[in-house]
Amino acid sequence: MSMTKVQYALTAAVSTSLGATPAGYENEPFEPPADAKWAQVFFLPNNPSVETLGANGEDFVDGIVQIDLNYPVKTGGAEARADFETFRAAFLAGARLSHSGQEVIIRNCGRSAGRVVDGWFRVSITITWYALISR
């Protein structure tokens, strides 16, 4: 198993929750729309720690996925609240995601307060997760 598979499992689930919302992902070309909702997705793993010893052991890794949802300013907060509830329902504590045999377990899903950043109303959604990765 691998960290790459962990990332694929998480970003696929995030993409599904975003639906038609345009989104930028790690080091991929992306031009946000000028006047419509868009997102930026960040995969932020911590360094792995040893779970079991040996060449066939496992490493424990955890981290977060942060989704910055950006809305035109002065359009209200209802859409941001609804979008968060979509993520909250998709990333329930204990939910298990997988990609090519690698399982990822969701710990929780929360959101920040809304704020204006670079001329956009932004709400950040944070999904915490963990996985065991075979060596």
DSSP file with accessible surface (Angstrom, degrees, kcal/mol):
  #  RESIDUE AA STRUCTURE BP1 BP2  ACC     N-H-->O    O-->H-N    N-H-->O    O-->H-N    TCO  KAPPA ALPHA  PHI   PSI    X-CA   Y-CA   Z-CA
    1    1 A M              0   0   94      0, 0.0     2,-0.3     0, 0.0   132,-0.1   0.000 360.0 360.0 360.0 171.6    0.0    0.0    0.0
    2    2 A S     >  -     0   0   36      1,-0.1     4,-1.5   131,-0.0     3,-0.1  -0.987 360.0-113.3-156.3 162.1    1.1    3.6   -0.3
    3    3 A M  H  > S+     0   0   53     -2,-0.3     4,-2.6     1,-0.2     5,-0.2   0.840 115.5  61.5 -64.3 -33.7    0.7    7.2    0.6
    4    4 A T  H  > S+     0   0   75      1,-0.2     4,-2.6     2,-0.2    -1,-0.2   0.920 103.4  48.8 -59.9 -41.4   -0.2    7.9   -3.0
    5    5 A K  H  > S+     0   0   64      2,-0.2     4,-2.4     1,-0.2    -1,-0.2   0.862 108.7  53.7 -67.5 -35.2   -3.2    5.5   -2.7
    6    6 A V  H  X S+     0   0    0     -4,-1.5     4,-2.3     2,-0.2    -2,-0.2   0.952 110.4  47.1 -59.9 -48.9   -4.2    7.3    0.5
    7    7 A Q  H  X S+     0   0   40     -4,-2.6     4,-3.0     1,-0.2     5,-0.3   0.919 111.4  50.7 -61.4 -43.7   -4.2   10.6   -1.3
    8    8 A Y  H  X S+     0   0  125     -4,-2.6     4,-2.3     1,-0.2     5,-0.2   0.916 109.5  50.9 -60.5 -43.4   -6.2    9.2   -4.3
    9    9 A A  H  X S+     0   0    6     -4,-2.4     4,-1.6     2,-0.2    -1,-0.2   0.933 115.3  42.3 -60.7 -44.5   -8.8    7.8   -1.9
   10   10 A L  H  X S+     0   0    1     -4,-2.3     4,-2.4     2,-0.2    -2,-0.2   0.936 115.1  47.2 -70.5 -46.0   -9.3   11.1   -0.2
   11   11 A T  H  X S+     0   0   26     -4,-3.0     4,-2.7     1,-0.2    -1,-0.2   0.860 109.5  54.7 -69.9 -30.5   -9.2   13.3   -3.2
   12   12 A A  H  X S+     0   0   53     -4,-2.3     4,-2.1    -5,-0.3    -1,-0.2   0.930 110.6  46.0 -64.7 -42.5  -11.6   11.1   -5.1
   13   13 A A  H  X S+     0   0   21     -4,-1.6     4,-2.1    -5,-0.2    -2,-0.2   0.895 113.2  49.7 -67.5 -38.1  -14.1   11.4   -2.2
   14   14 A V  H  X S+     0   0    1     -4,-2.4     4,-2.2     2,-0.2    -2,-0.2   0.938 109.3  52.0 -64.1 -45.2  -13.5   15.2   -2.0
   15   15 A S  H  X S+     0   0   58     -4,-2.7     4,-1.3     1,-0.2    -2,-0.2   0.910 108.3  51.3 -58.4 -41.6  -14.1   15.5   -5.8
   16   16 A T  H  < S+     0   0  115     -4,-2.1     3,-0.5     1,-0.2    -1,-0.2   0.929 110.7  48.4 -61.2 -43.9  -17.4   13.6   -5.5
   17   17 A S  H  < S+     0   0   22     -4,-2.1    -1,-0.2     1,-0.2    -2,-0.2   0.833 108.1  55.0 -67.9 -31.1  -18.5   16.0   -2.7
   18   18 A L  H >< S+     0   0   11     -4,-2.2     3,-2.1     1,-0.2    -1,-0.2   0.759  83.6 179.0 -72.4 -24.3  -17.6   19.0   -4.7
   19   19 A G  T 3<  -     0   0   56     -4,-1.3    -1,-0.2    -3,-0.5    -2,-0.1  -0.372  68.8  -8.0  60.3-124.6  -19.7   17.9   -7.6
   20   20 A A  T 3  S+     0   0  105     -2,-0.1    -1,-0.3     2,-0.1    -2,-0.1   0.446 100.5 121.8 -86.9   0.9  -19.5   20.5  -10.4
   21   21 A T    <   -     0   0   22     -3,-2.1    17,-0.1    -6,-0.1    -3,-0.1  -0.480  69.5-119.2 -66.6 123.7  -17.6   23.1   -8.3
   22   22 A P        -     0   0   57      0, 0.0    17,-2.3     0, 0.0     2,-0.4  -0.398  40.3-174.2 -62.6 141.0  -14.3   23.8  -10.1
   23   23 A A  E     -a   39   0A  22     15,-0.2     2,-0.4    -2,-0.0    17,-0.2  -0.998  24.4-138.4-144.1 144.2  -11.3   22.9   -7.9
   24   24 A G  E     -a   40   0A   1     15,-2.2    17,-2.8    -2,-0.4     2,-0.3  -0.828  24.0-167.8 -98.8 137.7   -7.6   23.2   -7.9
   25   25 A Y    >   -     0   0   43     -2,-0.4     3,-2.2    15,-0.2    17,-0.1  -0.813  43.8 -48.0-121.3 167.2   -5.5   20.3   -6.7
   26   26 A E  T 3  S-     0   0  114     15,-0.3    -1,-0.1    -2,-0.3    16,-0.1   0.033 116.1 -24.2 -42.1 114.3   -1.8   19.8   -5.8
   27   27 A N  T 3  S+     0   0  168      1,-0.2    -1,-0.3    -3,-0.0    -3,-0.0   0.720 101.8 131.2  54.0  28.9    0.5   21.4   -8.4
   28   28 A E    <   -     0   0  119     -3,-2.2    -1,-0.2     1,-0.0    -3,-0.1  -0.855  68.0 -97.7-105.9 146.7   -2.1   21.1  -11.2
   29   29 A P        +     0   0  136      0, 0.0     2,-0.3     0, 0.0    -4,-0.1  -0.392  53.3 166.0 -62.1 137.0   -2.9   24.0  -13.5
   30   30 A F        -     0   0   59     -6,-0.1    -6,-0.1    -2,-0.0    -3,-0.0  -0.931  26.5-167.8-157.2 130.1   -6.1   25.8  -12.4
   31   31 A E        -     0   0  169     -2,-0.3     3,-0.1    -8,-0.1    -8,-0.0  -0.954  26.2-138.1-117.9 107.6   -7.7   29.1  -13.2
   32   32 A P        -     0   0   43      0, 0.0     6,-0.1     0, 0.0     5,-0.1  -0.324  28.3-101.1 -64.1 148.0  -10.4   30.0  -10.7
   33   33 A P        -     0   0   35      0, 0.0     3,-0.1     0, 0.0     5,-0.0  -0.331  24.2-131.5 -64.4 154.3  -13.6   31.4  -12.2
   34   34 A A  S    S+     0   0   95      1,-0.2     3,-0.0    -3,-0.1     0, 0.0   0.754  96.3  15.0 -80.3 -23.5  -13.9   35.2  -11.9
   35   35 A D  S    S+     0   0  134      2,-0.1     2,-0.3    37,-0.1    -1,-0.2   0.106 110.6  71.8-144.2  25.4  -17.5   35.3  -10.5
   36   36 A A  S    S-     0   0   45     -3,-0.1    34,-0.1    35,-0.1   -15,-0.0  -0.958  85.9 -76.6-141.5 161.8  -18.6   31.8   -9.3
   37   37 A K        +     0   0   36     -2,-0.3     2,-0.3    -5,-0.1    34,-0.2  -0.199  53.1 167.0 -56.3 142.4  -17.8   29.4   -6.4
   38   38 A W  E     - B   0  70A  21     32,-2.0    32,-3.1   -17,-0.1     2,-0.3  -0.959  19.1-143.1-152.1 167.8  -14.6   27.5   -6.6
   39   39 A A  E     -aB  23  69A   0    -17,-2.3   -15,-2.2    -2,-0.3     2,-0.4  -0.937   6.0-153.1-135.3 156.3  -12.4   25.4   -4.3
   40   40 A Q  E     -aB  24  68A  50     28,-1.6    28,-2.8    -2,-0.3     2,-0.4  -0.999  19.1-153.6-127.6 131.5   -8.8   24.7   -3.6
   41   41 A V  E     - B   0  67A   4    -17,-2.8     2,-0.4    -2,-0.4   -15,-0.3  -0.917   8.9-170.6-114.6 130.9   -7.9   21.2   -2.1
   42   42 A F  E     - B   0  66A  77     24,-2.8    24,-2.5    -2,-0.4     2,-0.6  -0.980  11.5-156.6-124.1 126.1   -4.8   20.5    0.0
   43   43 A F  E     + B   0  65A  15     -2,-0.4    22,-0.2    22,-0.2   -36,-0.0  -0.898  18.6 178.6 -99.1 116.3   -3.6   17.1    1.1
   44   44 A L  E     + B   0  64A  80     20,-2.9    20,-2.2    -2,-0.6     2,-0.2  -0.752   1.7 180.0-127.4  84.3   -1.5   17.5    4.3
   45   45 A P  E     - B   0  63A  54      0, 0.0    18,-0.3     0, 0.0     2,-0.2  -0.499  21.4-132.1 -82.1 153.0   -0.2   14.3    5.7
   46   46 A N        -     0   0   89     16,-3.4    16,-0.1    -2,-0.2    -2,-0.0  -0.522  43.0 -79.8 -87.3 169.0    2.0   14.1    8.9
   47   47 A N        -     0   0  154     -2,-0.2    15,-0.2     1,-0.1    -1,-0.1  -0.468  55.4-110.0 -67.4 140.8    5.2   12.0    9.0
   48   48 A P        -     0   0   69      0, 0.0     2,-0.3     0, 0.0    13,-0.2  -0.296  28.2-152.3 -69.9 156.4    4.4    8.3    9.4
   49   49 A S  E     -C   60   0A  63     11,-2.7    11,-3.2    -2,-0.0     2,-0.3  -0.921  29.3 -93.9-124.7 156.5    5.3    6.5   12.6
   50   50 A V  E     +C   59   0A  90     -2,-0.3     9,-0.2     9,-0.2     3,-0.1  -0.515  39.5 171.6 -72.1 126.7    6.1    2.8   13.0
   51   51 A E  S    S+     0   0  103      7,-2.3     2,-0.3     1,-0.4     8,-0.2   0.796  72.8   7.5 -98.7 -47.0    3.1    0.7   13.9
   52   52 A T  S    S-     0   0   63      6,-2.1    -1,-0.4     2,-0.1     6,-0.3  -0.983  82.0-115.7-136.0 150.9    4.6   -2.8   13.6
   53   53 A L        +     0   0  154     -2,-0.3     3,-0.2     4,-0.2     5,-0.0  -0.316  62.6  46.3 -84.4 163.1    8.3   -3.7   13.1
   54   54 A G  S >  S-     0   0   50      1,-0.2     3,-1.9     2,-0.1    81,-0.1  -0.068  93.8 -66.0  99.0 167.8    9.9   -5.5   10.2
   55   55 A A  T 3  S+     0   0   84      1,-0.3    -1,-0.2    79,-0.0    -2,-0.0   0.762 134.9  43.7 -63.5 -27.0   10.1   -5.5    6.5
   56   56 A N  T 3  S+     0   0  157     -3,-0.2    -1,-0.3    78,-0.1    -2,-0.1   0.164  95.1 113.6-103.8  18.2    6.4   -6.6    6.3
   57   57 A G    <   -     0   0    3     -3,-1.9    78,-2.5    77,-0.1     2,-0.3   0.009  61.8-114.7 -78.0-172.6    5.3   -4.2    9.0
   58   58 A E  E     - D   0 134A  64     -6,-0.3    -7,-2.3    76,-0.2    -6,-2.1  -0.939  11.3-143.9-127.8 150.9    3.0   -1.3    8.8
   59   59 A D  E     -CD  50 133A  36     74,-2.9    74,-3.1    -2,-0.3     2,-0.5  -0.903  16.1-135.9-110.0 141.5    3.4    2.5    9.3
   60   60 A F  E     +CD  49 132A  41    -11,-3.2   -11,-2.7    -2,-0.4     2,-0.4  -0.831  28.9 175.6 -94.5 130.4    0.7    4.6   10.9
   61   61 A V  E     + D   0 131A   0     70,-2.6    70,-2.7    -2,-0.5     2,-0.3  -0.990   4.7 170.1-135.2 143.4    0.0    7.9    9.1
   62   62 A D  E     + D   0 130A  38     -2,-0.4   -16,-3.4    68,-0.2     2,-0.3  -0.880  11.2 129.8-139.7 176.5   -2.5   10.6    9.7
   63   63 A G  E     -BD  45 129A   5     66,-1.8    66,-2.1    -2,-0.3     2,-0.3  -0.984  42.7 -82.8 168.1-161.1   -3.2   14.1    8.5
   64   64 A I  E     -BD  44 128A  47    -20,-2.2   -20,-2.9    -2,-0.3     2,-0.5  -0.921  11.7-145.8-133.5 158.4   -5.8   16.4    7.1
   65   65 A V  E     -BD  43 127A   0     62,-2.1    62,-2.7    -2,-0.3     2,-0.5  -0.999  23.3-160.9-116.6 127.4   -7.4   17.3    3.8
   66   66 A Q  E     -BD  42 126A  48    -24,-2.5   -24,-2.8    -2,-0.5     2,-0.5  -0.952   6.5-167.7-112.3 130.5   -8.3   21.0    3.7
   67   67 A I  E     -BD  41 125A   0     58,-2.7    58,-2.9    -2,-0.5     2,-0.8  -0.973   7.1-157.6-116.2 115.4  -10.8   22.3    1.2
   68   68 A D  E     -BD  40 124A  10    -28,-2.8   -28,-1.6    -2,-0.5     2,-0.5  -0.862   9.9-160.8 -92.8 110.1  -11.0   26.1    0.8
   69   69 A L  E     -BD  39 123A   2     54,-3.0    54,-2.2    -2,-0.8     2,-0.4  -0.836   6.9-162.4 -93.0 126.6  -14.4   27.0   -0.6
   70   70 A N  E     +BD  38 122A   0    -32,-3.1   -32,-2.0    -2,-0.5    52,-0.2  -0.944   9.8 179.8-117.5 131.1  -14.5   30.4   -2.1
   71   71 A Y  E     - D   0 121A   2     50,-2.7    50,-2.9    -2,-0.4     3,-0.1  -0.913  40.2 -90.1-126.7 150.3  -17.7   32.4   -2.9
   72   72 A P  E >   - D   0 120A  37      0, 0.0     3,-0.8     0, 0.0    48,-0.1  -0.329  57.1-100.9 -56.6 139.9  -18.3   35.8   -4.4
   73   73 A V  T 3  S+     0   0   56     46,-0.6    47,-0.0     1,-0.2    43,-0.0  -0.314 101.1  22.1 -64.7 147.1  -18.4   38.4   -1.6
   74   74 A K  T 3  S+     0   0  205     -3,-0.1    -1,-0.2     1,-0.1     3,-0.1   0.752  85.7 113.2  66.6  31.9  -21.8   39.7   -0.3
   75   75 A T  S <  S-     0   0   84     -3,-0.8     4,-0.2     1,-0.3     3,-0.2   0.264  80.1-112.5-109.4   8.7  -23.8   36.6   -1.5
   76   76 A G        -     0   0   53      1,-0.1    -1,-0.3     2,-0.1     4,-0.2  -0.091  20.9 -92.1  86.8 174.1  -24.6   35.4    1.9
   77   77 A G  S  > S+     0   0   20      1,-0.1     4,-2.4     2,-0.1     5,-0.2   0.424  93.4  96.3-108.2  -0.1  -23.6   32.3    3.9
   78   78 A A  H  > S+     0   0   62      1,-0.2     4,-2.5     2,-0.2     5,-0.2   0.905  85.9  49.0 -61.1 -42.0  -26.4   29.9    3.0
   79   79 A E  H  > S+     0   0   89     -4,-0.2     4,-2.8     1,-0.2    -1,-0.2   0.918 110.9  50.4 -66.0 -39.6  -24.4   28.2    0.2
   80   80 A A  H  > S+     0   0    2     -4,-0.2     4,-2.3     2,-0.2    -1,-0.2   0.913 111.1  48.9 -63.8 -42.0  -21.4   27.8    2.4
   81   81 A R  H  X S+     0   0  143     -4,-2.4     4,-2.1     2,-0.2    -2,-0.2   0.930 113.0  47.2 -63.2 -44.4  -23.5   26.2    5.1
   82   82 A A  H  X S+     0   0   55     -4,-2.5     4,-1.8     2,-0.2    -2,-0.2   0.914 111.4  51.2 -64.2 -41.9  -25.1   23.8    2.7
   83   83 A D  H  X S+     0   0   27     -4,-2.8     4,-2.0     1,-0.2    -1,-0.2   0.911 108.7  51.5 -63.2 -41.1  -21.8   22.9    1.1
   84   84 A F  H  X S+     0   0   23     -4,-2.3     4,-3.2     1,-0.2    -1,-0.2   0.932 106.8  53.2 -60.9 -43.2  -20.3   22.1    4.6
   85   85 A E  H  X S+     0   0   96     -4,-2.1     4,-2.2     1,-0.2    -1,-0.2   0.867 105.3  55.3 -62.2 -32.7  -23.3   19.9    5.4
   86   86 A T  H  X S+     0   0   70     -4,-1.8     4,-1.6     2,-0.2    -1,-0.2   0.942 112.5  42.2 -62.2 -45.4  -22.6   17.9    2.1
   87   87 A F  H  X S+     0   0    3     -4,-2.0     4,-2.1     2,-0.2    -2,-0.2   0.912 111.4  55.0 -67.5 -42.2  -19.0   17.3    3.3
   88   88 A R  H  < S+     0   0  130     -4,-3.2    -1,-0.2     1,-0.2    -2,-0.2   0.905 110.0  46.6 -58.7 -41.1  -20.1   16.5    6.8
   89   89 A A  H  < S+     0   0   69     -4,-2.2     3,-0.5    -5,-0.2    -1,-0.2   0.853 115.0  46.7 -69.7 -32.9  -22.5   13.8    5.6
   90   90 A A  H  < S+     0   0   46     -4,-1.6     2,-0.2     1,-0.2    -2,-0.2   0.756 115.2  45.2 -81.2 -24.8  -19.9   12.4    3.2
   91   91 A F  S  < S+     0   0    2     -4,-2.1    -1,-0.2    -5,-0.1    -2,-0.1  -0.460  76.5 167.6-121.2  59.9  -17.0   12.3    5.8
   92   92 A L    >   -     0   0  103     -3,-0.5     3,-2.6    -2,-0.2    14,-0.3  -0.404  50.0 -88.1 -70.5 147.7  -18.6   10.9    8.9
   93   93 A A  T 3  S+     0   0   76      1,-0.3    14,-0.2    14,-0.1    -1,-0.1  -0.337 117.8  21.0 -56.2 128.7  -16.4    9.8   11.8
   94   94 A G  T 3  S+     0   0   45     12,-3.4    -1,-0.3     1,-0.3    13,-0.1   0.284  86.6 144.4  92.8  -9.6  -15.4    6.2   11.1
   95   95 A A    <   -     0   0   29     -3,-2.6    11,-2.7    11,-0.1     2,-0.5  -0.318  40.9-142.2 -61.4 144.6  -16.2    6.3    7.4
   96   96 A R  E     -E  105   0A 147      9,-0.2     2,-0.3    -3,-0.1     9,-0.2  -0.958  18.2-175.7-116.8 124.7  -13.8    4.1    5.4
   97   97 A L  E     -E  104   0A  31      7,-3.0     7,-2.9    -2,-0.5     2,-0.3  -0.804   8.0-172.1-109.7 156.3  -12.5    5.1    2.0
   98   98 A S  E     -E  103   0A  87     -2,-0.3     2,-0.3     5,-0.2     5,-0.2  -0.995  19.0-173.3-150.4 156.0  -10.3    3.0   -0.2
   99   99 A H  E >  S-E  102   0A  65      3,-1.7     3,-2.4    -2,-0.3   -90,-0.1  -0.927  80.3 -19.9-146.7 121.3   -8.3    3.1   -3.4
  100  100 A S  T 3  S-     0   0   79     -2,-0.3     3,-0.1     1,-0.3   -95,-0.1   0.855 130.5 -45.3  49.0  43.0   -6.6   -0.1   -4.9
  101  101 A G  T 3  S+     0   0   59      1,-0.2     2,-0.6   -96,-0.1    -1,-0.3   0.324 110.0 121.6  88.8  -9.1   -6.8   -1.9   -1.5
  102  102 A Q  E <   -E   99   0A   4     -3,-2.4    -3,-1.7   -97,-0.1     2,-0.3  -0.797  49.5-153.3 -90.6 122.7   -5.5    1.0    0.6
  103  103 A E  E     -E   98   0A  83     -2,-0.6    29,-0.4    29,-0.3     2,-0.4  -0.741  10.4-169.0 -98.4 143.6   -8.0    1.9    3.3
  104  104 A V  E     -E   97   0A   0     -7,-2.9    -7,-3.0    -2,-0.3     2,-0.5  -0.997  10.1-150.6-128.9 133.0   -8.3    5.4    4.9
  105  105 A I  E     -EF  96 130A  14     25,-2.9    25,-2.1    -2,-0.4     2,-0.4  -0.902  12.4-134.2-109.9 132.6  -10.4    6.0    8.0
  106  106 A I  E     - F   0 129A   1    -11,-2.7   -12,-3.4    -2,-0.5    23,-0.3  -0.664  18.2-176.2 -85.0 133.8  -12.1    9.4    8.6
  107  107 A R  E     -     0   0A 105     21,-2.8     2,-0.3    -2,-0.4    22,-0.2   0.852  62.1 -37.8 -92.2 -49.3  -11.8   10.8   12.1
  108  108 A N  E     - F   0 128A  84     20,-1.1    20,-2.2   -16,-0.1    -1,-0.4  -0.984  42.9-135.5-166.9 172.8  -13.9   13.9   11.7
  109  109 A C  E     + F   0 127A  23     -2,-0.3     2,-0.3    18,-0.2    18,-0.2  -0.987  31.1 157.4-142.0 126.6  -14.9   16.8    9.5
  110  110 A G  E     - F   0 126A  29     16,-2.5    16,-2.6    -2,-0.4     2,-0.3  -0.853  24.5-134.4-141.6 176.7  -15.3   20.4   10.6
  111  111 A R  E     - F   0 125A  88     -2,-0.3    14,-0.2    14,-0.2     2,-0.1  -0.947  12.8-125.6-136.8 158.4  -15.3   24.0    9.2
  112  112 A S        -     0   0   39     12,-2.4     2,-0.1    -2,-0.3     3,-0.1  -0.416  41.6 -86.8 -88.2 171.8  -13.8   27.3    9.9
  113  113 A A        -     0   0   75     -2,-0.1    11,-0.3     1,-0.1    -1,-0.1  -0.473  54.2-100.2 -70.3 151.5  -15.6   30.6   10.4
  114  114 A G        +     0   0   30     -2,-0.1     2,-0.3     9,-0.1     9,-0.2  -0.462  50.8 165.9 -73.0 148.3  -16.2   32.4    7.1
  115  115 A R  E     -G  122   0A  92      7,-1.7     7,-3.8    -2,-0.1     2,-0.5  -0.977  39.5-102.7-156.0 161.8  -13.8   35.3    6.3
  116  116 A V  E     +G  121   0A  92     -2,-0.3     2,-0.4     5,-0.2     5,-0.2  -0.817  38.9 175.6 -95.0 124.8  -12.8   37.4    3.3
  117  117 A V  E >   -G  120   0A  35      3,-3.0     3,-1.7    -2,-0.5    -2,-0.0  -0.991  68.2 -19.3-131.1 121.9   -9.5   36.4    1.6
  118  118 A D  T 3  S-     0   0  149     -2,-0.4     3,-0.1     1,-0.3    -1,-0.1   0.847 129.6 -48.0  51.2  38.5   -8.3   38.1   -1.5
  119  119 A G  T 3  S+     0   0   52      1,-0.2   -46,-0.6   -47,-0.0     2,-0.4   0.595 119.8 102.6  82.9  11.4  -11.7   39.4   -2.4
  120  120 A W  E <  S-DG  72 117A  41     -3,-1.7    -3,-3.0   -48,-0.1     2,-0.6  -0.959  74.2-121.2-125.3 146.3  -13.5   36.1   -1.8
  121  121 A F  E     -DG  71 116A  47    -50,-2.9   -50,-2.7    -2,-0.4     2,-0.4  -0.755  42.6-164.5 -81.7 119.7  -15.7   34.8    1.0
  122  122 A R  E     -DG  70 115A  40     -7,-3.8    -7,-1.7    -2,-0.6     2,-0.4  -0.918  23.3-178.5-118.9 137.2  -13.8   31.7    2.2
  123  123 A V  E     -D   69   0A   0    -54,-2.2   -54,-3.0    -2,-0.4     2,-0.5  -0.999  18.8-148.8-124.5 127.9  -14.8   28.8    4.4
  124  124 A S  E     -D   68   0A   5     -2,-0.4   -12,-2.4   -11,-0.3     2,-0.5  -0.873   5.7-159.1-101.1 128.6  -12.2   26.1    5.1
  125  125 A I  E     -DF  67 111A   0    -58,-2.9   -58,-2.7    -2,-0.5     2,-0.5  -0.909   7.3-160.8-104.0 130.8  -13.4   22.5    5.6
  126  126 A T  E     -DF  66 110A  43    -16,-2.6   -16,-2.5    -2,-0.5     2,-0.5  -0.968   6.6-171.0-118.2 125.3  -10.9   20.3    7.4
  127  127 A I  E     -DF  65 109A   0    -62,-2.7   -62,-2.1    -2,-0.5     2,-0.3  -0.968  10.1-155.7-113.5 119.9  -11.2   16.5    7.2
  128  128 A T  E     +DF  64 108A  31    -20,-2.2   -21,-2.8    -2,-0.5   -20,-1.1  -0.778  22.5 165.0 -96.9 145.6   -8.9   14.5    9.6
  129  129 A W  E     -DF  63 106A   0    -66,-2.1   -66,-1.8    -2,-0.3     2,-0.3  -0.927  20.8-158.4-149.1 166.9   -8.0   10.9    8.7
  130  130 A Y  E     +DF  62 105A  67    -25,-2.1   -25,-2.9    -2,-0.3     2,-0.3  -0.977   9.6 179.8-149.5 161.5   -5.6    8.1    9.4
  131  131 A A  E     -D   61   0A   0    -70,-2.7   -70,-2.6    -2,-0.3     2,-0.5  -0.985  26.9-127.7-155.4 155.7   -4.3    5.0    7.6
  132  132 A L  E     -D   60   0A  63    -29,-0.4     2,-0.5    -2,-0.3   -29,-0.3  -0.955  28.2-161.5-106.1 126.4   -2.0    2.0    8.1
  133  133 A I  E     -D   59   0A  18    -74,-3.1   -74,-2.9    -2,-0.5     2,-0.1  -0.940  13.1-131.6-114.5 125.0    0.4    1.7    5.2
  134  134 A S  E      D   58   0A  50     -2,-0.5   -76,-0.2   -76,-0.2   -77,-0.1  -0.436 360.0 360.0 -70.6 146.0    2.3   -1.6    4.5
  135  135 A R              0   0  110    -78,-2.5    -1,-0.1   -81,-0.1  -133,-0.0  -0.472 360.0 360.0 -83.8 360.0    6.0   -1.4    4.0
